[in-house]
């Protein structure tokens, strides 16, 4: 038994939001890796731009759809980088998502322009 003044506060458990909620929003790389930014929507689309300020400008660097299953993120490019050839449209990455950002690890991707492997993009 302890008195109120001597009891240490018990830590509250923290629960991580599901990945399908954490992915929604905007993320960007930080220099020196680059300044690209990406926006993931609840509708399953993504858009990549040169910088965060250019996310709404045409044309995007890349745009298309994404599918997230557990920790596997699959990009399918419809516009811009990686969209011209069937062999490079799809890229699959293992991701670690958190409140502060997203970390990519390439599983399969023939598109050299995507340049996500080993990158951390920070939540904006």
C-alpha positions as CSV (number, residue, x, y, z in Angstrom):
1,X,0.0,0.0,0.0
2,X,1.3,3.5,-0.8
3,X,0.2,6.9,0.1
4,X,-0.9,9.3,-2.7
5,X,2.3,11.4,-2.3
6,X,4.6,8.4,-2.6
7,X,2.9,6.4,-5.4
8,X,4.4,6.7,-8.8
9,X,1.9,7.4,-11.6
10,X,1.2,4.3,-13.7
11,X,2.0,4.8,-17.3
12,X,-1.0,4.7,-19.6
13,X,-0.9,2.3,-22.5
14,X,-0.5,3.9,-25.9
15,X,-2.2,2.4,-28.8
16,X,-1.0,2.9,-32.4
17,X,-3.6,3.8,-35.0
18,X,-4.1,1.2,-37.8
19,X,-1.8,1.7,-40.8
20,X,-4.8,2.4,-43.1
21,X,-5.4,5.5,-40.9
22,X,-1.8,6.5,-40.4
23,X,-1.1,6.6,-44.2
24,X,-3.6,9.3,-44.9
25,X,-2.0,12.7,-45.3
26,X,1.1,14.3,-46.6
27,X,4.7,13.2,-46.2
28,X,8.0,14.7,-47.4
29,X,11.7,13.8,-47.6
30,X,14.2,16.1,-45.9
31,X,17.4,17.3,-47.4
32,X,20.0,15.9,-48.3
33,X,17.8,13.0,-49.6
34,X,15.6,15.4,-51.4
35,X,12.4,17.4,-50.9
36,X,9.8,15.3,-52.7
37,X,6.4,15.2,-51.1
38,X,3.5,12.6,-51.3
39,X,-0.1,12.8,-50.5
40,X,-2.2,9.7,-49.7
41,X,-6.0,10.1,-49.8
42,X,-8.7,8.0,-48.2
43,X,-9.9,7.2,-51.7
44,X,-6.8,5.1,-52.4
45,X,-4.9,7.6,-54.5
46,X,-1.4,9.1,-54.2
47,X,0.3,12.1,-55.7
48,X,4.0,12.8,-55.7
49,X,5.4,16.3,-56.3
50,X,8.9,17.9,-56.4
51,X,8.1,19.8,-53.1
52,X,5.1,20.0,-50.7
53,X,4.2,23.4,-52.2
54,X,3.8,21.7,-55.6
55,X,1.4,18.9,-54.5
56,X,-1.6,20.6,-56.1
57,X,0.2,21.8,-59.3
58,X,0.1,20.0,-62.7
59,X,1.7,17.9,-63.8
60,X,2.7,15.8,-60.7
61,X,5.9,13.8,-60.7
62,X,3.8,10.7,-60.3
63,X,0.1,9.9,-59.5
64,X,-2.0,6.8,-59.3
65,X,-3.5,4.4,-56.8
66,X,-2.2,2.6,-53.7
67,X,-3.2,-0.4,-51.7
68,X,-2.1,-1.0,-48.2
69,X,-2.4,-4.4,-46.6
70,X,-0.9,-4.6,-43.1
71,X,2.6,-3.4,-43.7
72,X,2.8,-3.8,-47.5
73,X,2.2,-0.8,-49.7
74,X,1.6,-1.2,-53.4
75,X,1.9,1.8,-55.7
76,X,0.3,1.7,-59.2
77,X,1.4,4.7,-61.2
78,X,-1.1,6.1,-63.8
79,X,0.7,9.5,-64.5
80,X,4.2,10.7,-64.6
81,X,7.2,8.6,-63.3
82,X,6.9,4.9,-63.8
83,X,3.6,5.1,-65.7
84,X,4.9,4.6,-69.2
85,X,5.7,0.8,-69.2
86,X,3.7,-2.0,-67.7
87,X,6.9,-3.4,-66.1
88,X,7.4,-0.3,-64.0
89,X,3.9,0.8,-63.1
90,X,3.7,-1.3,-59.9
91,X,6.0,-1.1,-56.9
92,X,5.6,-2.9,-53.6
93,X,7.2,-1.8,-50.3
94,X,7.2,-2.9,-46.7
95,X,6.4,0.2,-44.7
96,X,6.6,1.2,-41.1
97,X,4.0,3.9,-40.4
98,X,3.9,6.1,-37.3
99,X,2.8,9.5,-36.1
100,X,6.0,11.1,-37.3
101,X,6.4,9.5,-40.7
102,X,6.7,6.6,-43.1
103,X,9.7,4.3,-43.7
104,X,10.0,2.4,-47.0
105,X,11.8,-0.9,-47.7
106,X,11.6,-2.1,-51.3
107,X,10.1,-5.6,-51.9
108,X,9.6,-5.4,-55.6
109,X,9.9,-2.3,-57.9
110,X,11.4,-2.2,-61.4
111,X,11.1,1.6,-61.5
112,X,14.4,3.3,-60.7
113,X,12.7,6.7,-60.5
114,X,10.6,5.9,-57.5
115,X,13.7,6.0,-55.2
116,X,11.9,5.1,-51.9
117,X,14.0,2.2,-50.7
118,X,15.5,2.9,-47.3
119,X,13.9,6.4,-47.2
120,X,12.0,8.0,-44.3
121,X,9.4,10.6,-45.3
122,X,8.2,12.8,-42.5
123,X,4.6,13.7,-41.8
124,X,3.7,17.3,-42.8
